[in-house]
Amino acid sequence: QVQLVESGGRLAQAGGSLRLSCAASGSRFSINVMGWYRQAPGKQRELVAVITSGGSTNYGDSVKGRFTISRDNAKNTVYLQMNSLKPEDTAVYYCNAVKSGRDYWGQGTQVTVSS
């Protein structure tokens, strides 16, 4: 089992920055892929960014050039640096981990961007 705990979500101004963190516990071995997804009211959950244990990354089109994902393998922690925030970034952000072919999800952290 893998437990994921997110932090860092809050109210921010458009054009501002936020940093989300997600700490994974319960895994003795490296987690293959960690990442962030988000879900806005009335919309489907969408990819924000993912990163492999080797450091390869993939971003959703709407956040490319504004968000940066990184991870600390020793701490099993993934970070999401969000810059140039827009009101349309408002959503619940979920941490995701993939280990041994299984998906694990955090409880989510609310990010609200005001115009």
C-alpha positions as CSV (number, residue, x, y, z in Angstrom):
1,Q,0.0,0.0,0.0
2,V,1.1,3.6,-0.7
3,Q,-0.3,6.5,1.2
4,L,-0.1,10.0,-0.4
5,V,-0.5,13.2,1.5
6,E,-0.8,16.5,-0.4
7,S,-0.1,20.0,0.9
8,G,0.2,23.5,-0.4
9,G,-3.2,24.2,-1.9
10,R,-4.7,27.6,-1.1
11,L,-6.2,30.8,-2.5
12,A,-3.9,32.6,-4.9
13,Q,-4.1,35.7,-7.1
14,A,-3.9,35.4,-10.9
15,G,-0.4,35.8,-12.0
16,G,0.9,34.4,-8.7
17,S,2.6,31.2,-7.7
18,L,2.0,28.2,-5.6
19,R,4.0,25.1,-4.7
20,L,2.3,21.8,-4.0
21,S,3.9,18.9,-2.3
22,C,3.0,15.2,-2.1
23,A,4.7,12.8,0.3
24,A,4.4,9.1,-0.3
25,S,4.7,6.6,2.5
26,G,4.2,2.8,2.9
27,S,6.5,1.9,0.0
28,R,9.8,0.3,0.6
29,F,10.9,0.6,-3.0
30,S,11.0,3.4,-5.4
31,I,7.7,4.5,-7.0
32,N,7.8,4.3,-10.7
33,V,5.7,7.3,-11.6
34,M,4.4,10.2,-9.5
35,G,2.4,13.1,-10.7
36,W,-0.5,15.5,-10.4
37,Y,-4.0,15.5,-11.9
38,R,-6.7,18.1,-11.3
39,Q,-10.5,18.2,-11.4
40,A,-12.5,21.4,-11.7
41,P,-16.2,21.5,-10.9
42,G,-18.3,19.8,-13.7
43,K,-15.2,18.7,-15.5
44,Q,-13.3,15.4,-15.9
45,R,-10.0,14.8,-14.1
46,E,-7.1,15.8,-16.3
47,L,-3.4,15.4,-16.4
48,V,-1.3,18.2,-15.0
49,A,2.2,16.6,-14.9
50,V,3.9,13.4,-14.2
51,I,7.5,12.4,-13.6
52,T,9.3,9.0,-13.6
53,S,11.8,7.9,-11.1
54,G,14.4,8.6,-13.8
55,G,13.3,12.2,-14.1
56,S,11.4,12.1,-17.4
57,T,8.4,14.4,-17.4
58,N,5.1,14.9,-19.2
59,Y,2.8,17.9,-18.9
60,G,-0.8,18.7,-19.8
61,D,-1.0,21.2,-22.7
62,S,-2.7,23.8,-20.5
63,V,0.2,24.1,-18.1
64,K,3.2,23.7,-20.3
65,G,5.7,26.5,-19.7
66,R,4.0,27.6,-16.4
67,F,4.2,24.5,-14.2
68,T,7.2,22.5,-13.2
69,I,7.2,19.0,-11.7
70,S,10.1,17.6,-9.7
71,R,10.7,14.8,-7.2
72,D,13.0,13.8,-4.4
73,N,13.3,10.0,-4.8
74,A,15.0,9.7,-1.4
75,K,12.0,11.2,0.3
76,N,9.4,9.7,-2.1
77,T,8.1,13.3,-2.5
78,V,6.8,15.0,-5.6
79,Y,6.5,18.8,-6.0
80,L,4.5,21.0,-8.4
81,Q,5.7,24.5,-8.9
82,M,2.9,26.5,-10.4
83,N,3.7,30.0,-11.8
84,S,1.7,32.5,-13.8
85,L,-1.5,31.1,-12.3
86,K,-4.8,31.7,-14.1
87,P,-8.4,31.5,-12.8
88,E,-8.9,28.4,-15.0
89,D,-6.3,26.6,-12.9
90,T,-8.8,26.5,-10.1
91,A,-9.4,22.9,-9.2
92,V,-8.8,20.1,-6.7
93,Y,-5.3,18.8,-7.4
94,Y,-4.7,15.1,-6.8
95,C,-1.4,13.4,-6.3
96,N,-1.0,10.1,-8.1
97,A,1.6,7.3,-7.8
98,V,2.0,4.3,-9.9
99,K,3.8,1.3,-8.3
100,S,3.8,-2.3,-9.6
101,G,1.1,-1.5,-12.0
102,R,-1.3,0.0,-9.4
103,D,-2.6,3.5,-9.1
104,Y,-2.7,5.3,-5.8
105,W,-4.4,8.6,-5.2
106,G,-4.2,11.3,-2.5
107,Q,-7.2,13.0,-1.0
108,G,-6.7,16.2,-3.0
109,T,-5.8,19.7,-2.2
110,Q,-7.9,22.7,-3.3
111,V,-6.3,25.4,-5.4
112,T,-8.3,28.5,-6.1
113,V,-7.1,31.3,-8.3
114,S,-8.9,34.6,-8.1
115,S,-8.8,37.2,-11.0
